[in-house]
Amino acid sequence: MLEGVHGRGPSATAVPAQTDDNDLPCVEVDGVLVFAYLDHEAGAVRVSVHRDSAEDRLVRPDGTVPLRVEVEDAVVLDDSAEGTPKRDLLNKLLDAADDRQE
């Protein structure tokens, strides 16, 4: 069993599979939306995390939400430690995502 923040298990809701180009499959975990789907243009599986609706208990005083990303067994991003987030790496990733969406 996964333990959530403050020892509480995470609450998750699965959204049904994609039915058209506008309905992307996702999982909601404590208000954080995680989309995973095949991006035909990029020719890759895309994982998109939206933290703007996260539960208040997850939001840090500076407004950020901790995030740890693992691919297979390798940690590729870890902003989960208490204290000041690793803003340089996180900002680079978010800026790159913004540039791709424009």
Secondary structure, 3 states (H helix, E strand, C coil): CCCCHHHCCCCEEECCCCCCCCCCCEEEECCEEEEEEEECCCCEEEEEEECCCCCHHHCCCCCCCCCEEEECCEEEEECCCCCCCCHHHHHHHHHHHHHHHC
